[in-house]
């Protein structure tokens, strides 16, 4: 399990901020050898900025 936005940077621990990576790809991610666009998982949506609340 990998947080797309690190918890230390305010990332949430919910489905929209998590991705499953095998050990190899997780290591490559942290060595900055791959990025989210390299994963090419067809069912994964990129995190979208949330619109400000109008209330």
C-alpha positions in Angstrom: 0.0 0.0 0.0 1.4 3.4 -1.0 0.1 6.9 -0.2 0.0 9.0 -3.3 0.3 12.1 -1.1 2.4 11.3 1.9 0.7 11.4 5.3 3.5 13.7 6.5 2.4 16.2 3.7 -1.2 16.1 4.8 -2.3 13.1 2.6 -5.3 11.2 3.8 -5.5 7.5 4.5 -8.4 6.7 2.3 -9.0 4.9 -1.0 -8.6 8.0 -3.1 -5.0 8.6 -1.8 -3.8 4.9 -1.9 -2.4 2.7 -4.5 -1.3 -1.0 -4.3 2.3 -1.5 -5.5 4.4 -4.6 -5.6 7.7 -4.4 -3.6 9.7 -3.7 -6.8 7.5 -0.8 -8.0 7.2 0.6 -4.5 11.0 0.7 -4.2 11.3 2.3 -7.7 8.7 4.9 -6.6 10.8 6.0 -3.6 14.0 6.1 -5.7 12.0 8.4 -8.1 12.5 5.9 -11.0 8.8 5.8 -11.7 5.9 8.2 -11.2 2.1 7.8 -11.2 1.8 8.2 -14.9 4.2 5.3 -15.4 1.9 2.8 -13.7 -0.8 2.8 -16.4 -3.4 1.1 -14.4 -6.6 1.4 -16.4 -9.0 1.5 -13.5 -7.0 4.0 -11.4 -8.1 7.6 -11.5 -5.5 10.4 -10.8 -6.3 12.4 -7.7 -8.3 15.5 -8.6 -8.1 18.7 -6.7 -11.2 19.2 -4.6 -13.5 22.2 -5.3 -13.8 24.7 -2.5 -17.0 24.4 -0.4 -19.6 27.0 -1.1 -21.1 26.8 2.4 
